[in-house]
């Protein structure tokens, strides 16, 4: 129950940033007789989607035990055939044979995406045919409910910092990107109101703190309450604090203990002139305002 998460390819066929990430769309490669029913199909399709002449792309390509990430989820790939779809969905291309191994890998990937974007958890998956008249996603059309249910079952045990793996420690996080954001995309942060690895790396660059995409040693008491805090947060029973959070606390004019919590969040919300309630919910106005500020500071 693992897959190889490949990150060496980045598609040029995308628009930078501004993906609303409101859904996950399932595609298939095409007719089954055109594609091998094994891992090799992922490499050939991923290479094709990285060809500028192809004019199409996707965020992920899955076949058997191999998944390629070709674009940051914040970018808009050319996958659905509509501007509305490309602007709002995360696209997964799947081996058309719809074999059990590919199904398991896709379900595991979906569970990881739900960790990165909690507002998507449990939502129905979208077939490509919902955007335009097409036979895509072929055999997957009848397996969408199964994929959702299997992703729900896998959700507690997948490791969102190591796609394709179950929970364990000791390895550096992969994060959401096919490469480091500085090379993968010139995109600014999408002000989506979710604070994950992508946002943290930009903030760390601005602050001059170590750029690892992690918010270290935070009080586990606040983890479940603040659903706008997604990947890269390290929650502990006895927290020591984060250098980046201390830097931000200084900016927000509050105690610099390096710990996120209700008082720090209220100071953040006051600083950005957003509703003050001491909680960072999904699609948080305060996080979105911080992301917009980070984009301005990054351009200086």
VENZIZI-V952006 format. One record per backbone hydrogen bond with DSSP energy under -1.0 kcal/mol. NH is the residue of the N-H (numbers start at 1). CO is the residue of the C=O. Records with the same first field share a line. If there is no record, write none. Layout:
NH->CO + CO
//
This chain:
3->164
4->65
6->67
11->70
14->12
15->76
19->74
20->87
22->88
25->90
26->126
27->92
29->94
34->31
35->32
38->36
41->38
42->39
44->40
45->41
46->42
47->43
48->44
49->45
51->48
54->51
57->78
59->91
60->91
61->68
62->93
63->66
66->63
67->4
68->61
69->6
70->59
75->72
76->15
78->13
79->77
86->82
87->83
88->85
89->85
90->23
92->25
93->60
94->27
95->62
98->95
103->99
104->100
105->101
106->102
107->103
108->104
109->105
110->106
111->107
112->108
113->109
114->110
115->111
116->112
117->113
120->117
121->118
123->120
126->24
128->26
130->127
131->128
132->128
138->135
140->137
141->138
143->140
147->143
148->144
149->145
150->146
151->147
152->148
153->149
154->150
155->151
157->154
158->154
159->165
162->159
165->162
167->157
174->161
183->180
184->180
185->181
192->190
195->228
200->196
201->197
202->198
203->199
204->200
205->201
206->202
207->203
208->204
209->204
212->210
215->232
218->234
220->236
222->219
223->220
226->222
227->225
228->280
229->226
230->195
234->215
236->218
241->217
242->258
246->242
247->243
248->244
249->245
250->246
251->247
252->248
254->249
257->255
265->261
266->262
267->263
268->264
269->265
270->266
271->267
272->268
273->270
274->269
284->193
288->284
289->285
290->286
291->287
292->288
293->289
294->290
295->291
296->292
297->293
298->294
299->295
//
